[in-house]
């Protein structure tokens, strides 16, 4: 059907759905529900359903009452239910400026649609990916045989990649973290993530205390606290080198007492078994675990919906498994850690 908007039209395919966030607002967690599409001209765009709280996932786009969208430079299209069919029609498009990582500092960039498929199960088995949403191991780029990519559709929310990128700029070339290789862009323009050198290794143990102190001291010398001490924040390579890699809670400080407190807490932090955060009430944790066990994984949007609405999103096994398959293609995977099952 015609989408009732003027101008040349282009076909598109539905990539996935994302919601509970405003792509043009860096600090607002509530907002419209989006379809993310790729047009025939290889442009990623968003179709926003404002004023509707989806309780089910339209993973096949069956609620869309059109097959083409306007060609051009728009970023967000506004959808509304048709008074005739009840399905969603495209009312208007806008060149809304979407949230992006800013400022950028590295000369290299790579676009999200130019990345090859990720290594399967990289979130589960690669320490470099753990504790990060949308983080996967990729192939050779910029002189490295293996790389790690992390991105967010709203990179200043949920997992603050603007903060992470800034920290990498401050420690670049000092041997504190894996080498920063490039910014990751959407439509070769909006910066939504980053790529770093791939690195095999294990989490720290109490026996690594001195080496962990050394690398943490380097970070402190730059006026930065790590912010969240735990064994998985340190990568111990096969050659005994120690690197930091989780900077979402890091910040620049001036008070020497903060550095002293973090260094003092390091020894105890390395003794403790890492426990994943438990942000939901027990009944929601149990429901998410049941979905994960039923379907073999958990889509990040189910977590975002539970956080925003305080309840589980209704999703069938068929719908959810299709969502997870799409994530594999697009390079995202998030599994509920086993520790959550005991909540």
C-alpha angles and dihedrals in degrees: 000000000000111000092220095241123120130242137045114332133219132193121242144189126224111244100181144302130264131182152157092066139085109232091201096046118070096198106034118097099185121068146107128332115248140208110207112212138181115216126214087256089061097252122140112222137170130231111202125206104203122193094017124102106205114216093181134043118251091203095160096046092242091147092059111099096199139060101202136047132199115280115232145075100308119129107192130036122197117227129198134175114269112243087219106044102015089229123118121276129187110248102175145343131221138192091233114175106238127212113276140173105268138213102027120201112177121086094221127080137169128193121239094235091053093062120104122233114290126249107270117255092007092141091056099043107028117080090202090064099043119107091023130098117224092014119141141159115251137183133267119324136154094003097311121113093214129025139184122223128193126179141160129202086225100032094185096057139056092009107022103224091170088066092045092050091050092052091051089054090055096049099037115141096005099104094245099115140009112294114275108233110175150336115258115228139194116221087358088284121062111068109224104160149346144251125223137179114284114244134183119212149116135258120269124266131195088267088066094057098115094048091047090050090053096054093041089051089055089054091048091050087064092054095256130126118204090224101204117052119199136130094259091060088073124066114206108197126211087257093055097254117143125216136174119225113164112081105153091110096038121116142173112254138174103199110101089206090069092057092047092049093050093048091048091051094051098086094053091043091058091052095055124088109242112252121193117236116266104208099163136071116263096260092053092047089051091049093049091048091051091052091047093050091045096049104027097244145023127247113227091232090066089059092047091049092049090050094049102038101029092231141075122275113239108243130156123226091250093051095046095046089051089051090052092048089052090052091055090053093046093043102252127119131161124178125186106249116243090244090069090063091072095056 
